[in-house]
């Protein structure tokens, strides 16, 4: 049970959803778009989130679909559940990354948008999108707009009031890049991650994105430049890359800052060995 009352709407179109949101704001209320609903239930029960209008987006058909367009793009509805994304396996790196988020029961409810836009800072589903030049479809008061993902995501999603993430669009040429994806936990198999690292090899260069090290997921071009200094040894490259880690490095019950950096160092070495020495990164 949630400790607050709310009106519930399930629009059939993006335009209807935006209109319901705007009407709520005009009436002086606090509307909330809902994708999977897991965060609303989890945080609402402990008083960290509240709303008096829930706009459930799952009734909008394209919002939950996974399709390949005729223009060589994979289009992922932001309302697709992590389980659906994993089973479709249309973007293998993404399927791998989401397969280790929470447990199967939770993944049946958590959506792509819920993970990317949620308040829980790990946001591991974002890592594969940081590594390729993808776009995001955003619905809002001005209609539907397509933005380069890197323009609207920096540490967290940046959307205007009344906007919501509708689709993710990835070039098919990037779907099957050699990749590395690993999660390290301090505790149990489905606990919060210590470090999650995703990397790809594109045009003979390593790209890397990290979650759990800092209070936001990130990709660092400076780290990548250091990693790709091929005249140096792997260990030298990793040590140089770690000098560009953004701050602050987390230190909490999952692990100290030093332990996180130790774990990351070993994971990056493993990624380099795999991507530079093996034909595939699964």
C-alpha positions as CSV (number, residue, x, y, z in Angstrom):
1,X,0.0,0.0,0.0
2,X,1.1,3.6,-0.7
3,X,0.6,6.1,2.0
4,X,-1.1,8.7,-0.3
5,X,-4.1,8.9,-2.6
6,X,-3.8,9.6,-6.3
7,X,-5.9,9.7,-9.5
8,X,-4.9,7.1,-12.1
9,X,-4.9,7.6,-15.9
10,X,-3.9,5.2,-18.7
11,X,-3.8,7.2,-21.9
12,X,-3.8,5.6,-25.3
13,X,-1.6,8.2,-27.1
14,X,1.5,10.3,-26.3
15,X,-0.5,13.4,-26.9
16,X,-3.2,12.3,-24.4
17,X,-0.5,11.6,-21.8
18,X,1.1,15.0,-22.1
19,X,-2.3,16.7,-22.0
20,X,-3.2,14.9,-18.8
21,X,0.1,16.0,-17.3
22,X,-0.4,19.6,-18.3
23,X,-3.9,19.6,-16.9
24,X,-2.6,18.3,-13.6
25,X,0.0,21.1,-13.4
26,X,-2.6,23.7,-14.3
27,X,-4.8,22.5,-11.5
28,X,-1.9,22.9,-9.0
29,X,-1.4,19.2,-8.6
30,X,1.7,17.0,-8.8
31,X,1.3,14.6,-11.8
32,X,3.8,11.8,-12.4
33,X,4.4,9.7,-15.5
34,X,4.7,6.0,-14.7
35,X,6.6,3.5,-16.8
36,X,7.0,0.2,-14.9
37,X,6.0,1.6,-11.5
38,X,8.6,-0.2,-9.4
39,X,10.3,3.0,-8.2
40,X,6.9,4.6,-7.4
41,X,6.0,1.6,-5.2
42,X,9.5,1.2,-3.6
43,X,10.2,4.9,-2.8
44,X,6.5,5.8,-2.2
45,X,6.2,3.3,0.6
46,X,9.1,4.9,2.5
47,X,8.1,8.5,1.9
48,X,10.7,9.4,-0.6
49,X,8.3,9.9,-3.5
50,X,4.7,11.0,-3.8
51,X,2.2,12.1,-6.4
52,X,-1.5,12.8,-6.7
53,X,-1.9,11.9,-10.4
54,X,-0.3,8.8,-11.9
55,X,-0.2,8.7,-15.7
56,X,0.5,5.1,-16.8
57,X,2.3,5.1,-20.1
58,X,2.0,1.4,-20.8
59,X,-1.2,1.8,-22.7
60,X,0.5,3.6,-25.5
61,X,1.3,0.8,-28.1
62,X,4.7,1.9,-29.5
63,X,6.0,2.7,-26.0
64,X,6.6,-1.0,-25.2
65,X,7.6,-2.3,-28.6
66,X,11.0,-3.5,-29.9
67,X,11.3,-3.1,-33.7
68,X,13.9,-2.8,-36.5
69,X,13.1,0.0,-38.9
70,X,13.5,-0.1,-42.6
71,X,16.2,2.6,-42.2
72,X,18.6,0.2,-40.4
73,X,17.9,1.3,-36.9
74,X,16.8,-0.6,-33.9
75,X,13.9,1.2,-32.1
76,X,13.4,0.3,-28.5
77,X,10.2,1.5,-26.8
78,X,11.3,3.0,-23.5
79,X,8.4,1.2,-21.8
80,X,9.8,-2.3,-22.8
81,X,10.6,-4.3,-19.7
82,X,14.2,-5.4,-19.0
83,X,13.0,-9.0,-19.4
84,X,11.6,-8.3,-22.8
85,X,14.8,-6.6,-23.9
86,X,16.9,-9.4,-22.6
87,X,14.8,-12.1,-24.4
88,X,14.6,-10.1,-27.7
89,X,18.5,-9.9,-27.6
90,X,18.4,-7.3,-30.4
91,X,21.3,-5.4,-28.9
92,X,23.4,-8.1,-27.2
93,X,25.4,-5.7,-25.0
94,X,22.2,-4.1,-23.7
95,X,20.6,-7.6,-23.2
96,X,23.7,-8.6,-21.1
97,X,23.7,-5.4,-19.1
98,X,20.0,-5.6,-18.1
99,X,20.1,-9.3,-17.4
100,X,21.9,-8.7,-14.2
101,X,19.8,-5.8,-12.9
102,X,17.9,-6.9,-9.7
103,X,16.2,-10.3,-10.1
104,X,13.9,-11.8,-12.7
105,X,10.7,-10.9,-10.9
106,X,11.8,-7.2,-10.7
107,X,13.0,-7.2,-14.3
108,X,9.5,-8.3,-15.4
109,X,8.3,-4.9,-14.2
110,X,11.3,-2.6,-14.5
111,X,11.3,-0.8,-17.8
112,X,14.1,0.8,-19.9
113,X,12.9,4.3,-19.1
114,X,12.4,3.4,-15.5
115,X,16.1,2.4,-15.1
116,X,17.5,5.3,-17.2
117,X,15.3,8.0,-15.7
118,X,15.0,6.7,-12.2
119,X,16.3,8.1,-8.9
120,X,18.4,5.1,-8.1
121,X,21.8,6.3,-9.4
122,X,23.2,3.1,-10.8
123,X,21.2,3.2,-14.0
124,X,23.1,0.3,-15.5
125,X,20.9,0.1,-18.6
126,X,22.3,3.5,-19.8
127,X,25.9,2.2,-20.2
128,X,25.4,0.5,-23.7
129,X,23.8,3.7,-24.9
130,X,26.8,5.8,-23.8
131,X,29.1,3.7,-25.9
132,X,27.4,4.3,-29.3
133,X,26.0,7.3,-31.2
134,X,22.4,6.7,-30.5
135,X,19.3,9.0,-30.3
136,X,16.4,9.3,-28.0
137,X,12.8,10.0,-28.9
138,X,11.2,12.4,-26.3
139,X,7.5,13.2,-26.0
140,X,6.4,16.5,-24.6
141,X,4.3,19.6,-24.9
142,X,6.0,20.5,-28.2
143,X,5.2,17.0,-29.7
144,X,7.8,14.3,-30.4
145,X,11.5,15.3,-30.8
146,X,14.6,13.2,-31.6
147,X,17.8,14.2,-29.7
148,X,21.3,12.8,-29.7
149,X,21.3,10.8,-26.4
150,X,24.5,12.4,-25.2
151,X,22.8,15.8,-25.4
152,X,20.1,14.9,-22.9
153,X,22.0,12.5,-20.6
154,X,24.9,13.7,-18.5
155,X,25.2,11.8,-15.2
156,X,21.4,11.7,-15.3
157,X,18.6,12.3,-17.8
158,X,17.8,16.0,-18.5
159,X,14.2,16.6,-19.7
160,X,12.0,19.6,-19.5
161,X,8.8,19.6,-17.4
162,X,6.1,17.5,-19.0
163,X,8.6,15.5,-21.2
164,X,9.2,11.8,-21.0
165,X,11.5,9.3,-22.7
166,X,9.6,7.5,-25.5
167,X,12.1,5.5,-27.5
168,X,15.8,4.7,-27.9
169,X,17.1,4.5,-31.5
170,X,20.4,2.7,-32.3
171,X,22.2,2.3,-35.6
172,X,22.2,-1.4,-36.5
173,X,25.9,-1.2,-37.4
174,X,26.6,-0.7,-33.7
175,X,24.5,-3.6,-32.4
176,X,27.1,-6.3,-32.8
177,X,30.3,-4.6,-31.8
178,X,32.7,-6.8,-29.8
179,X,31.9,-6.1,-26.2
180,X,32.8,-6.7,-22.6
181,X,30.2,-6.4,-19.8
182,X,30.7,-7.4,-16.2
183,X,29.2,-6.6,-12.8
184,X,31.0,-7.1,-9.5
185,X,29.0,-7.2,-6.2
186,X,30.2,-7.1,-2.7
187,X,27.2,-9.0,-1.4
188,X,24.6,-11.4,-2.8
189,X,23.9,-12.3,-6.5
190,X,21.1,-9.8,-6.9
191,X,22.3,-7.0,-4.5
192,X,23.3,-3.5,-5.6
193,X,26.5,-3.5,-7.8
194,X,29.9,-2.5,-6.6
195,X,31.1,-1.8,-10.2
196,X,29.5,-2.4,-13.5
197,X,31.7,-2.0,-16.6
198,X,30.6,-2.1,-20.2
199,X,33.1,-1.6,-23.1
200,X,33.1,-2.0,-26.8
201,X,35.7,-2.0,-29.5
202,X,34.8,0.2,-32.4
203,X,37.2,1.3,-35.2
204,X,40.0,-0.4,-33.3
205,X,39.5,1.8,-30.3
206,X,38.1,0.8,-26.8
207,X,35.2,2.7,-25.5
208,X,34.2,2.2,-21.8
209,X,31.3,3.2,-19.5
210,X,31.1,2.7,-15.8
211,X,28.4,2.5,-13.1
212,X,28.8,2.3,-9.4
213,X,32.2,4.0,-9.1
214,X,30.7,7.5,-8.8
215,X,27.2,8.6,-7.8
216,X,26.3,8.6,-11.6
217,X,27.1,6.4,-14.6
218,X,29.6,7.9,-17.0
219,X,31.8,7.6,-20.0
220,X,35.1,9.5,-20.0
221,X,36.9,10.4,-23.2
222,X,40.1,11.1,-21.3
223,X,40.1,7.7,-19.8
224,X,39.6,6.2,-23.2
225,X,42.4,8.1,-24.7
226,X,44.7,6.7,-22.1
227,X,43.4,3.2,-22.6
228,X,44.1,3.4,-26.3
229,X,47.8,4.5,-26.0
230,X,48.8,1.2,-27.7
231,X,52.6,1.8,-27.3
232,X,52.3,1.3,-23.5
233,X,51.6,-1.9,-21.6
234,X,48.1,-2.7,-20.5
235,X,48.9,-2.0,-16.9
236,X,50.4,1.4,-17.7
237,X,47.4,2.3,-19.8
238,X,45.0,1.3,-17.0
239,X,46.9,3.2,-14.4
240,X,47.0,6.3,-16.6
241,X,43.3,6.0,-17.3
242,X,42.5,5.8,-13.6
243,X,44.0,9.3,-13.1
244,X,41.0,10.7,-15.1
245,X,38.3,9.1,-12.9
246,X,35.7,11.8,-12.1
247,X,35.1,12.6,-8.4
248,X,33.7,11.8,-6.0
249,X,34.4,8.1,-5.9
250,X,31.8,6.4,-3.7
251,X,32.6,5.0,-0.3
252,X,29.6,3.3,1.3
253,X,28.3,0.0,2.7
254,X,28.9,-1.7,-0.7
255,X,32.6,-0.9,-0.6
256,X,35.2,1.8,0.1
257,X,36.5,4.2,-2.5
258,X,39.9,2.3,-2.5
259,X,38.2,-1.0,-2.9
260,X,36.1,0.3,-5.8
261,X,39.2,1.6,-7.6
262,X,41.0,-1.8,-7.0
263,X,38.0,-3.6,-8.4
264,X,37.8,-1.3,-11.4
265,X,41.5,-1.7,-12.2
266,X,41.2,-5.4,-12.5
267,X,38.0,-5.2,-14.5
268,X,39.5,-2.8,-17.0
269,X,42.6,-5.1,-17.4
270,X,40.2,-8.0,-18.0
271,X,38.3,-5.9,-20.6
272,X,41.5,-5.0,-22.5
273,X,42.6,-8.6,-22.6
274,X,39.2,-9.7,-23.9
275,X,38.6,-7.0,-26.5
276,X,42.2,-6.9,-27.8
277,X,42.9,-10.7,-27.6
278,X,39.5,-12.3,-28.4
279,X,37.3,-12.0,-31.5
280,X,34.1,-11.6,-29.4
281,X,33.3,-9.7,-26.2
282,X,30.4,-11.7,-24.8
